[in-house]
Amino acid sequence: MKLIFAGTPDFAANHLHVIADSHHEIAAVITRPDKPGKRGSRPVASPVKQLASKLGLQVRQPHRLRVDEIADLNADLMVVVAYGQILRNDVLQLPKNGCINVHASLLPRWRGAAPIQRAILAGDTETGICIMQMDEGLDTGDILLQASVPIHTDDTTSSLSARLSEVGPTALLKAIHQIDTNTSANTPQSDDGMTYANKINKEEARINWHKSSLEISRQINAFNPDPVAFSFLKDLRVKVWQGCITSTTHIGQPGEITGLSKDGIEVACGEGSLLISALQLPLGKGTILNGQDILNARRDLLSPGICFS
């Protein structure tokens, strides 16, 4: 089939790579405009653009995707993977077989922008990939295929995304084949069990030490690698990259460091305590520190009795 591919991040690039290796023709790749670089550096291309350019594929980067920007392609199908725009209905109807989407949840649970983070925050034990026929609603279209993936207690958004990226391309190719051979079995979505995965607000990443150690550990995992959970030591904004529950009871006030060892720093929570084994201070080169690093050089900042806020 003749396809248009629309996507932006690494998760999408993994799917593009598999389609490019298949017998299907990619007429063009649609991705978001390059992002401004930091501190005046050159604009940064998305992972999808970088891969498409490497593969010699045509790339188009509209600020807002409209029919006239893809009408000349005469595509059979458009594949959308984490593109980052809500598509107009005339765009959805343009390809002969419409548009399909790869969504990182088991719909109707976690419709919306941040399904992986929300699943981890909620303590879900399972998620997956859903291939969906797109309609005008937000992730409300008919389901073509689903594939389940377990969520482990130590999964971060990074590790879970990687496992979903292994499952998604296979499911996507199968769905494309079914469309190509007219063997698709579309299943309408029910609203029963529907939840909405709101876009992540960076302020959500601030740790409230009055919450339980279980809630805080999920927060740390969900916001790794972005935007990264954080707390304050006086005026220092400390990024917390890794933490796990050490006990269901604690001594000390919420946010108080109660222990320091080569394994990390133990911090009292509203319920239980948490061992932080990787954190980053806005000092020096901003290196991510483990427990031994703290013992060697940052004991003055991160010793028992000192409190996060």
Secondary structure, 3 states (H helix, E strand, C coil): CEEEEEECCHHHHHHHHHHHCCCCEEEEEECCCCECCHHHCCCECCHHHHHHHHHCCCEECCCCCCHHHCHHHCCCEEEEECCCCCCCHHHHHCCCCCEEEEECCCCCCCEECCHHHHHHHHCCCEEEEEEEECCCCCCCCCEEEEEEEECCCCCCHHHHHHHHHHHHHHHHHHHHHHHHCCCCCCECCCCCCCCEECCCCHHHHECCCCCEHHHHHHHHHHCCCCCCEEEEECCEEEEEEEEEEEECCCCCCCCEEEEEECCEEEEECCECEEEEEEEECCCCCCCEECHHHHHHHCCCCCCCCCECC
